[in-house]
């Protein structure tokens, strides 16, 4: 039986076709690989942009809260901040906790303190004595500061007696000072007895002991003695 002899031209044609097919497959694979890489890179870019955007939003929220605390003359609640800034309470709480941590680790004369359910920005006690020399009553309006000074000097003092000394406006003053945790009141019959708080002492760099506080204030104000 005669074996069929191979045709060199046919063999060359087959080899050429195989080579072309391999080249096409390789180019297709390279193209697909390049497209995949581009898709992956684009996805990574989108993820990075999303993470950056979220962090920028968190930072913006923290800055808003920080600015509100700085501008306010009274302590603020989470509810008030949420309402005024039109942001969810959970977001305010998260940002506030971040701010507290930032200020705790930051080298600054300011601090953010929690007073009950409220938050306030204030001067750190260690700096308050020196800085107080430059303050005109600090962030507290003069009318409130005068009433607060009388309470501090005459404490414990009945609200009814304070009203006689400061007039009917004292009712509003007392409410403001209580809202800002600078004084506290205890019911005494038909009126109430007023005293200053530790927050007041810390804010103005005074002793927390009431008797010692009076002595220091009398000396600072140049008074001979404190009389009822």
Secondary structure, DSSP 8 states (H G I E B T S, - for coil): -------HHHHHHHHHHHHHHHHHHHHHHHHHHHHHHHHHHHHHHHHHHHHHHHHHHHHHHHHHHHHHHHH-SS-EEHHHHHHHHT--HHHHHHHHHHHHHHHHHS-SSEEEEEETTEEEEEE-HHHHHHHGGG-SSTTS-HHHHHHHHHHHHH-SEEHHHHHHHH-TTHHHHHHHHHHTTSEEEEEETTEEEEEE-HHHHHHTT--SSHHHHHHHHHHHHT-S----
